[in-house]
Amino acid sequence: MLFTACRNAAVLTALVSANACAAQAVTARLEMRLQTSSADAVNAYLDTDAGWKQDGLPFFTEVKQCKQAALKLMLVLAESTNASAVQGNNDLLELAMGRCPEILLPMVPIKTVPRLCSVDAWAESRKRPASAAEQISEINRRLVVLERTKLATSSEIAKSCLGAYIAKRTALSLAQ
């Protein structure tokens, strides 16, 4: 029985490690592609059926899971001239900002704070569009999370993010 439990644990560890390696491989492949081309070319590749199936979906999943390497790469890909790709990349980064501001915020250039410290993509990603009250509730949740991080009092970027959320909440309150 102990042997079976140990073997099962070893198999599970190997599967988790293999999945982690595969996930890292996706980001590494896209980083290599970026080194030999451009953000526009990588975004164009991810927009193809083959690119989406092989790398796009797993990469976007890594971004949603707040994997640091994937977030860093997504920030680079968001600086594309392809408006559609930029919007999609920013939407994913905005969603990640709601999940892991303590990981993403230190990487974000100050100029991108207002568009990433928002809830527009969150509101649109729901089964039905979020009401103003639901968006305000999500902003309040994000403010609490952000204020609990050490960044909130020590970082100009975090203060800018807090300000962007508060401005959005105020605009939504006035629109009600």
C-alpha positions as YAML, in Angstrom:
chain: A
units: angstrom
residues:
- id: 1
  name: MET
  ca: [0.00, 0.00, 0.00]
- id: 2
  name: LEU
  ca: [2.82, 2.39, 0.88]
- id: 3
  name: PHE
  ca: [4.54, 1.52, -2.40]
- id: 4
  name: THR
  ca: [1.35, 2.31, -4.37]
- id: 5
  name: ALA
  ca: [0.90, 5.62, -2.53]
- id: 6
  name: CYS
  ca: [4.53, 6.57, -3.19]
- id: 7
  name: ARG
  ca: [4.25, 5.58, -6.85]
- id: 8
  name: ASN
  ca: [1.03, 7.58, -7.24]
- id: 9
  name: ALA
  ca: [2.67, 10.58, -5.58]
- id: 10
  name: ALA
  ca: [5.66, 10.24, -7.91]
- id: 11
  name: VAL
  ca: [3.40, 10.06, -10.96]
- id: 12
  name: LEU
  ca: [1.43, 13.10, -9.80]
- id: 13
  name: THR
  ca: [4.65, 15.04, -9.16]
- id: 14
  name: ALA
  ca: [5.93, 14.10, -12.62]
- id: 15
  name: LEU
  ca: [2.66, 15.23, -14.24]
- id: 16
  name: VAL
  ca: [2.67, 18.54, -12.38]
- id: 17
  name: SER
  ca: [6.33, 19.06, -13.29]
- id: 18
  name: ALA
  ca: [5.65, 18.17, -16.93]
- id: 19
  name: ASN
  ca: [2.75, 20.63, -17.07]
- id: 20
  name: ALA
  ca: [4.88, 23.33, -15.47]
- id: 21
  name: CYS
  ca: [7.69, 22.65, -17.96]
- id: 22
  name: ALA
  ca: [5.24, 22.70, -20.87]
- id: 23
  name: ALA
  ca: [3.84, 26.01, -19.66]
- id: 24
  name: GLN
  ca: [7.34, 27.48, -19.35]
- id: 25
  name: ALA
  ca: [8.13, 26.12, -22.81]
- id: 26
  name: VAL
  ca: [5.25, 28.10, -24.34]
- id: 27
  name: THR
  ca: [6.50, 31.39, -22.93]
- id: 28
  name: ALA
  ca: [10.08, 30.50, -23.85]
- id: 29
  name: ARG
  ca: [9.08, 29.69, -27.45]
- id: 30
  name: LEU
  ca: [7.24, 32.98, -27.77]
- id: 31
  name: GLU
  ca: [10.17, 34.88, -26.23]
- id: 32
  name: MET
  ca: [12.52, 33.27, -28.77]
- id: 33
  name: ARG
  ca: [10.11, 34.18, -31.57]
- id: 34
  name: LEU
  ca: [10.10, 37.76, -30.27]
- id: 35
  name: GLN
  ca: [13.91, 37.88, -30.22]
- id: 36
  name: THR
  ca: [14.05, 36.97, -33.91]
- id: 37
  name: SER
  ca: [11.12, 39.13, -35.04]
- id: 38
  name: SER
  ca: [8.88, 41.73, -33.39]
- id: 39
  name: ALA
  ca: [5.84, 42.11, -31.13]
- id: 40
  name: ASP
  ca: [3.76, 42.59, -34.28]
- id: 41
  name: ALA
  ca: [5.02, 39.31, -35.73]
- id: 42
  name: VAL
  ca: [4.40, 37.37, -32.52]
- id: 43
  name: ASN
  ca: [0.89, 38.82, -32.23]
- id: 44
  name: ALA
  ca: [0.22, 37.94, -35.89]
- id: 45
  name: TYR
  ca: [1.44, 34.38, -35.24]
- id: 46
  name: LEU
  ca: [-0.82, 34.03, -32.17]
- id: 47
  name: ASP
  ca: [-3.73, 35.21, -34.32]
- id: 48
  name: THR
  ca: [-3.35, 32.25, -36.72]
- id: 49
  name: ASP
  ca: [-5.17, 28.96, -36.11]
- id: 50
  name: ALA
  ca: [-1.89, 27.06, -35.69]
- id: 51
  name: GLY
  ca: [-0.39, 29.70, -33.40]
- id: 52
  name: TRP
  ca: [-3.51, 29.89, -31.28]
- id: 53
  name: LYS
  ca: [-3.73, 26.10, -30.85]
- id: 54
  name: GLN
  ca: [-0.05, 25.53, -30.15]
- id: 55
  name: ASP
  ca: [0.90, 28.59, -28.12]
- id: 56
  name: GLY
  ca: [-1.88, 31.15, -27.84]
- id: 57
  name: LEU
  ca: [-4.33, 29.40, -25.56]
- id: 58
  name: PRO
  ca: [-1.65, 28.01, -23.19]
- id: 59
  name: PHE
  ca: [0.12, 31.40, -23.11]
- id: 60
  name: PHE
  ca: [-3.06, 33.33, -22.35]
- id: 61
  name: THR
  ca: [-3.83, 30.79, -19.63]
- id: 62
  name: GLU
  ca: [-0.41, 31.50, -18.09]
- id: 63
  name: VAL
  ca: [-1.18, 35.22, -18.16]
- id: 64
  name: LYS
  ca: [-4.50, 34.60, -16.41]
- id: 65
  name: GLN
  ca: [-2.65, 32.48, -13.84]
- id: 66
  name: CYS
  ca: [-0.27, 35.38, -13.18]
- id: 67
  name: LYS
  ca: [2.90, 33.57, -14.24]
- id: 68
  name: GLN
  ca: [5.58, 36.25, -14.04]
- id: 69
  name: ALA
  ca: [7.38, 35.38, -17.28]
- id: 70
  name: ALA
  ca: [4.09, 35.33, -19.19]
- id: 71
  name: LEU
  ca: [3.06, 38.69, -17.72]
- id: 72
  name: LYS
  ca: [6.40, 40.24, -18.70]
- id: 73
  name: LEU
  ca: [6.06, 38.94, -22.25]
- id: 74
  name: MET
  ca: [2.45, 40.10, -22.49]
- id: 75
  name: LEU
  ca: [3.53, 43.62, -21.50]
- id: 76
  name: VAL
  ca: [5.96, 43.59, -24.42]
- id: 77
  name: LEU
  ca: [3.35, 42.19, -26.83]
- id: 78
  name: ALA
  ca: [0.92, 44.91, -25.72]
- id: 79
  name: GLU
  ca: [3.31, 47.46, -27.26]
- id: 80
  name: SER
  ca: [2.40, 46.36, -30.78]
- id: 81
  name: THR
  ca: [1.10, 48.42, -33.68]
- id: 82
  name: ASN
  ca: [-1.69, 45.87, -34.20]
- id: 83
  name: ALA
  ca: [-4.63, 47.64, -32.53]
- id: 84
  name: SER
  ca: [-6.69, 44.46, -32.19]
- id: 85
  name: ALA
  ca: [-3.82, 42.56, -30.55]
- id: 86
  name: VAL
  ca: [-3.05, 45.49, -28.25]
- id: 87
  name: GLN
  ca: [-6.67, 45.62, -27.09]
- id: 88
  name: GLY
  ca: [-6.77, 41.86, -26.44]
- id: 89
  name: ASN
  ca: [-3.42, 41.91, -24.66]
- id: 90
  name: ASN
  ca: [-4.46, 44.87, -22.51]
- id: 91
  name: ASP
  ca: [-7.73, 43.16, -21.65]
- id: 92
  name: LEU
  ca: [-5.85, 40.09, -20.40]
- id: 93
  name: LEU
  ca: [-3.44, 42.29, -18.45]
- id: 94
  name: GLU
  ca: [-6.36, 44.17, -16.89]
- id: 95
  name: LEU
  ca: [-7.91, 40.86, -15.81]
- id: 96
  name: ALA
  ca: [-4.55, 39.78, -14.37]
- id: 97
  name: MET
  ca: [-4.30, 43.10, -12.51]
- id: 98
  name: GLY
  ca: [-7.50, 42.13, -10.72]
- id: 99
  name: ARG
  ca: [-6.01, 38.77, -9.73]
- id: 100
  name: CYS
  ca: [-2.40, 39.55, -8.89]
- id: 101
  name: PRO
  ca: [-1.57, 43.26, -8.61]
- id: 102
  name: GLU
  ca: [1.38, 42.47, -6.35]
- id: 103
  name: ILE
  ca: [3.03, 40.53, -9.20]
- id: 104
  name: LEU
  ca: [1.99, 42.62, -12.20]
- id: 105
  name: LEU
  ca: [2.11, 46.18, -10.90]
- id: 106
  name: PRO
  ca: [5.89, 46.38, -10.33]
- id: 107
  name: MET
  ca: [6.41, 45.42, -14.01]
- id: 108
  name: VAL
  ca: [3.96, 47.92, -15.47]
- id: 109
  name: PRO
  ca: [5.19, 51.15, -17.05]
- id: 110
  name: ILE
  ca: [3.44, 54.12, -15.43]
- id: 111
  name: LYS
  ca: [1.91, 55.16, -18.76]
- id: 112
  name: THR
  ca: [-0.13, 51.93, -18.89]
- id: 113
  name: VAL
  ca: [-1.51, 52.16, -15.35]
- id: 114
  name: PRO
  ca: [-4.79, 53.93, -16.24]
- id: 115
  name: ARG
  ca: [-5.80, 51.31, -18.81]
- id: 116
  name: LEU
  ca: [-4.75, 48.30, -16.71]
- id: 117
  name: CYS
  ca: [-6.20, 49.57, -13.42]
- id: 118
  name: SER
  ca: [-9.74, 49.44, -14.73]
- id: 119
  name: VAL
  ca: [-12.62, 46.99, -14.82]
- id: 120
  name: ASP
  ca: [-13.77, 47.41, -18.43]
- id: 121
  name: ALA
  ca: [-12.47, 44.02, -19.61]
- id: 122
  name: TRP
  ca: [-13.75, 42.40, -16.43]
- id: 123
  name: ALA
  ca: [-17.22, 43.86, -17.06]
- id: 124
  name: GLU
  ca: [-17.22, 42.64, -20.67]
- id: 125
  name: SER
  ca: [-15.86, 39.16, -19.87]
- id: 126
  name: ARG
  ca: [-18.89, 38.17, -17.83]
- id: 127
  name: LYS
  ca: [-21.78, 36.12, -19.18]
- id: 128
  name: ARG
  ca: [-23.78, 39.32, -19.25]
- id: 129
  name: PRO
  ca: [-22.28, 42.81, -19.12]
- id: 130
  name: ALA
  ca: [-21.74, 44.01, -15.57]
- id: 131
  name: SER
  ca: [-23.90, 46.83, -14.26]
- id: 132
  name: ALA
  ca: [-22.35, 50.00, -12.87]
- id: 133
  name: ALA
  ca: [-23.06, 48.73, -9.34]
- id: 134
  name: GLU
  ca: [-21.28, 45.43, -10.08]
- id: 135
  name: GLN
  ca: [-18.31, 47.30, -11.54]
- id: 136
  name: ILE
  ca: [-18.13, 49.52, -8.46]
- id: 137
  name: SER
  ca: [-18.19, 46.41, -6.27]
- id: 138
  name: GLU
  ca: [-15.32, 44.89, -8.30]
- id: 139
  name: ILE
  ca: [-13.34, 48.14, -8.04]
- id: 140
  name: ASN
  ca: [-13.87, 48.15, -4.26]
- id: 141
  name: ARG
  ca: [-12.64, 44.54, -4.08]
- id: 142
  name: ARG
  ca: [-9.55, 45.43, -6.12]
- id: 143
  name: LEU
  ca: [-8.88, 48.49, -3.95]
- id: 144
  name: VAL
  ca: [-8.96, 46.36, -0.80]
- id: 145
  name: VAL
  ca: [-6.57, 43.83, -2.35]
- id: 146
  name: LEU
  ca: [-4.22, 46.55, -3.58]
- id: 147
  name: GLU
  ca: [-4.28, 48.42, -0.26]
- id: 148
  name: ARG
  ca: [-3.28, 45.20, 1.54]
- id: 149
  name: THR
  ca: [-0.10, 44.88, -0.50]
- id: 150
  name: LYS
  ca: [3.11, 46.54, 0.58]
- id: 151
  name: LEU
  ca: [3.12, 48.35, -2.75]
- id: 152
  name: ALA
  ca: [0.15, 50.56, -1.92]
- id: 153
  name: THR
  ca: [2.06, 52.88, 0.36]
- id: 154
  name: SER
  ca: [5.52, 52.65, -1.14]
- id: 155
  name: SER
  ca: [5.07, 52.78, -4.90]
- id: 156
  name: GLU
  ca: [4.12, 55.67, -7.16]
- id: 157
  name: ILE
  ca: [2.76, 53.15, -9.65]
- id: 158
  name: ALA
  ca: [0.51, 51.61, -6.97]
- id: 159
  name: LYS
  ca: [-0.69, 55.06, -5.94]
- id: 160
  name: SER
  ca: [-1.43, 55.81, -9.59]
- id: 161
  name: CYS
  ca: [-3.37, 52.54, -9.87]
- id: 162
  name: LEU
  ca: [-5.37, 53.37, -6.74]
- id: 163
  name: GLY
  ca: [-6.12, 56.76, -8.27]
- id: 164
  name: ALA
  ca: [-7.25, 55.19, -11.57]
- id: 165
  name: TYR
  ca: [-9.61, 52.83, -9.75]
- id: 166
  name: ILE
  ca: [-11.03, 55.66, -7.64]
- id: 167
  name: ALA
  ca: [-11.55, 57.85, -10.73]
- id: 168
  name: LYS
  ca: [-13.35, 54.98, -12.50]
- id: 169
  name: ARG
  ca: [-15.51, 54.33, -9.43]
- id: 170
  name: THR
  ca: [-16.41, 58.02, -9.23]
- id: 171
  name: ALA
  ca: [-17.34, 58.12, -12.93]
- id: 172
  name: LEU
  ca: [-19.52, 55.02, -12.53]
- id: 173
  name: SER
  ca: [-21.19, 56.47, -9.42]
- id: 174
  name: LEU
  ca: [-22.02, 59.70, -11.23]
- id: 175
  name: ALA
  ca: [-23.46, 57.76, -14.19]
- id: 176
  name: GLN
  ca: [-25.95, 55.89, -12.00]
...
